[in-house]
């Protein structure tokens, strides 16, 4: 799946519940080229998602924590079967 298709899926599922690997529940909003998780007051850029998409499959959050902001949220979203970035 390419990054445009993945971004469309991310946009489509905005407002739905997701869970981090530690089990924290969150939703998110998409505003232009940014995602804002409900548990934060900051945005995650689409470019950060694309950096992780290029490295999929990613084993753990620590593999990308120095690469992007919001690594736990990015990985939770991308690994979710609704998004399909991890082969789901």
N, C-alpha and C positions, 0 to 999 in steps of 0.2 A: 504494500500500500504506500502511495507517495505522500509527501508532506501536505500537499493541498487537500487530498482526500481525508487525511487524518485531521487537519484543521477544520474541515467541514463537519466531521463527526464530533469534534470537541465543541464546536459552536452549537450543533444540534442538541447536544445533551447538557447544555448550560442549565443550571437550576436543579438538576437531578442530584441525588445523593451519591457520593463516592466515599471511599475509605482509604486512608493511608495504610502502609504496611503494618503500622502499630495499632490500627483499628480506629483511629480518629475519624469521625464522620465529618464531611464537609460538602458544601455545594460551591459553585463558582459562577461568576458572570463573565461574559466575553464582551469587551469594549474595544472595537477595532482590532488591533493586533496584540491585545493583551488579555490575560485571564486574571481575575481577582478572586482568589479563594475566600470563602466566607469566614475563615478563621484568622485572616490577616487583614492588614490595612494597606497592603502594597500589591502592585501588579507584577505578573510574570509575563515577559515578552514572548511573542510567538517565536522569535529567533532562538530563545532558550529551549523551547519545545523541539525546534528543528535540530538543534545540536544533539539532543538526546535521541531523537528519531534516527539520526545518522549512526548512532552507536548501538541501537537495539539489536539483539536483546541485551538488556542491562541486568546484571545479577543483583545489585543492591544499590540503595541510595548513596552509600559511600563511594561508589564508582563514579558518580556524577556530581557529588556535593561541591567539589572545587571548580566545577565547570559552569554551573548554572545556579541562579537564585530560585529557591522554592523546589529543590530537588525532590522532596518527599511528595509534594503535590503533583509535580510533573510526572513522576513515575507512577503514582496512583492512577492518574488519568490515562496515561498511555498504556498501562497494563490492563486496564479494564476492557472486558470483551466488547462493550458498546463502542469503544474507540477503534480497536483492532490493530493497534500499532505493534502488539506483541504476538501477532499471529492469531489473535482471538477473533 
